């Protein structure tokens, strides 16, 4: 059965997808395209893990700043003097940032990618 993605990835989703693809291609060691995607993904992740994208404020409840939750419904906070939401986090952005960091850390440690069954008896990782 062929799965078709009906909504092409754009913006942050595209960057996350590029990072995940880069890590998987690098794991398969696919020559030049693997190295190119991997480097692009690592460059994006490095940038997201520093200000102004990473929140360093211990009082802030999120990790990844400047996320938009649902702009059409007006659920995002627009700061005084601004016209677009910024400076806020959402759980999906934080989840994917942590997932990407975990994937890279496991690659650095030469461990297999994280799976829900890692750590169960009879599995490695």
C-alpha positions as CSV (number, residue, x, y, z in Angstrom):
1,X,0.0,0.0,0.0
2,X,1.4,3.4,-1.0
3,X,1.0,6.2,1.4
4,X,0.7,9.7,-0.1
5,X,1.3,12.9,1.9
6,X,-1.6,15.1,0.7
7,X,-0.2,18.2,2.5
8,X,3.3,19.1,1.3
9,X,5.7,20.1,4.1
10,X,6.5,23.7,4.4
11,X,8.2,26.0,6.9
12,X,9.2,24.4,10.2
13,X,7.7,21.0,9.2
14,X,9.9,21.0,6.1
15,X,13.0,21.8,8.2
16,X,12.1,19.0,10.7
17,X,11.5,16.5,7.8
18,X,14.8,17.5,6.3
19,X,16.6,16.8,9.6
20,X,15.0,13.5,10.0
21,X,15.7,12.5,6.4
22,X,19.3,13.7,6.9
23,X,19.8,11.5,9.9
24,X,18.3,8.4,8.2
25,X,20.3,8.9,5.0
26,X,23.5,9.4,7.0
27,X,22.7,6.2,8.9
28,X,22.5,4.4,5.5
29,X,25.7,6.2,4.4
30,X,24.3,7.2,1.1
31,X,27.2,9.1,-0.4
32,X,26.8,12.7,-1.4
33,X,23.0,13.3,-1.0
34,X,23.2,11.8,2.5
35,X,26.0,14.0,3.5
36,X,24.3,17.1,2.0
37,X,21.0,16.4,3.7
38,X,22.7,15.5,7.0
39,X,24.7,18.7,7.0
40,X,21.6,20.8,6.2
41,X,19.7,19.2,9.0
42,X,22.5,19.6,11.5
43,X,22.8,23.3,10.5
44,X,19.1,23.9,11.1
45,X,19.2,22.0,14.4
46,X,22.2,24.0,15.6
47,X,20.5,27.2,14.8
48,X,17.3,26.1,16.6
49,X,19.3,25.2,19.7
50,X,20.5,28.8,20.3
51,X,18.8,32.2,20.8
52,X,16.6,33.6,19.5
53,X,14.9,30.3,18.8
54,X,15.8,28.5,22.1
55,X,14.3,29.9,25.2
56,X,16.9,30.5,27.9
57,X,14.3,32.0,30.3
58,X,13.8,29.6,33.2
59,X,10.4,31.2,33.9
60,X,9.2,30.4,30.3
61,X,7.4,27.0,30.1
62,X,8.5,26.1,26.5
63,X,11.8,25.4,24.7
64,X,11.4,26.5,21.1
65,X,10.3,30.1,20.7
66,X,8.3,31.7,17.9
67,X,5.9,28.8,17.3
68,X,2.4,29.5,16.0
69,X,-0.3,27.2,17.4
70,X,-3.4,28.1,15.3
71,X,-3.3,31.5,13.7
72,X,-6.6,31.3,11.9
73,X,-8.5,30.8,15.1
74,X,-6.6,33.6,16.9
75,X,-5.2,31.3,19.6
76,X,-1.7,32.7,19.5
77,X,-0.6,35.6,21.7
78,X,0.3,38.8,19.8
79,X,2.5,41.0,21.9
80,X,1.7,44.7,22.3
81,X,3.1,46.6,19.4
82,X,3.4,43.5,17.2
83,X,1.2,42.3,14.3
84,X,2.2,38.6,14.3
85,X,2.6,36.1,17.1
86,X,6.2,35.6,18.4
87,X,8.1,34.6,21.5
88,X,5.7,31.8,22.3
89,X,6.2,28.0,22.3
90,X,3.8,25.1,21.6
91,X,4.1,21.5,22.6
92,X,4.5,20.2,19.0
93,X,7.5,22.4,18.4
94,X,9.1,21.4,21.7
95,X,8.4,17.7,21.0
96,X,10.1,17.8,17.6
97,X,13.0,19.8,18.9
98,X,13.6,17.3,21.7
99,X,13.2,14.4,19.2
100,X,15.7,15.9,16.8
101,X,18.2,16.5,19.6
102,X,17.7,12.9,20.9
103,X,18.3,11.5,17.4
104,X,21.5,13.4,17.0
105,X,22.7,12.5,20.5
106,X,22.1,8.8,19.9
107,X,24.0,9.1,16.6
108,X,26.9,10.8,18.4
109,X,26.9,8.0,21.0
110,X,26.7,5.4,18.1
111,X,23.5,4.0,19.4
112,X,20.5,3.0,17.2
113,X,17.7,5.5,16.6
114,X,15.2,5.7,19.4
115,X,12.1,3.5,19.0
116,X,9.3,2.9,21.4
117,X,10.5,-0.6,22.1
118,X,14.1,0.3,22.9
119,X,15.1,-1.0,26.3
120,X,12.6,-3.9,26.3
121,X,14.2,-7.3,27.0
122,X,15.7,-8.7,23.9
123,X,16.2,-5.3,22.2
124,X,19.3,-3.1,21.8
125,X,19.5,0.6,22.4
